[in-house]
């Protein structure tokens, strides 16, 4: 293994603290929220549709 590790844990933590700010974190979350909402609605729609189709075959439908 060539080379030595020269960074201490405190240097790594300080590099992460300067690279990840609340502004960048919440900016990324804000960009992802439309996808999360869309996927949640689509998943719930598919869940209820499967339940409706399964219940209709047996003559009963429940939500």
N, C-alpha and C positions, 0 to 999 in steps of 0.2 A: 504494500500500500504506500503510494507516494504522497508526500506532503504531510503537513501537520494541521491540526485544527487550531486556529488562532483566535476564533471568536468564543467569548465566554457566554454563558447563558444570559447574563444581563445585557450584553450587546445584542443578542438575538431578540430579546424581549423589547428592547428600545427600538430596534429596527421595525418590529411588527407594530409597535404603538405609533410610530411615525407614519407607517405605510397604510394602516387601517384606521381611518378616522370615522367618527359617527356620520359625517357628511357622505363619505364614500359608501359606507355600509347601508345607510338608509336610502341613498340614491339607487343602489343595486336592488334593494328590497322593493322600492317604488317601481322600478322597471319590471320586476317579476310579478307584481300583484295582479295585473290584468290576466296573465296566464294562469295564475293560481285560482282566480275567481272563475275563469272560463272552464278550467278542468274540473273544478268542484261541481259546477252546475251540470256539466256534461256527465260526470260520474253519477250524480244523484238521478239525473234523467234516465240513464241506462239502468240503474238499479230499480227504479220504479217501473220502467217499461218491462224489464224481465219479470218482475213480480206480477205485473198485470197480465202478461202473456201466460205465465205459469198458472195463475189463478183462473184465467178464462178457460183454459183447457179442462179444468176440474169443475167449472161452474161456480166458482166463488172468487171474488176479488176483494182484497183487503189492502188498505194503506196503513 
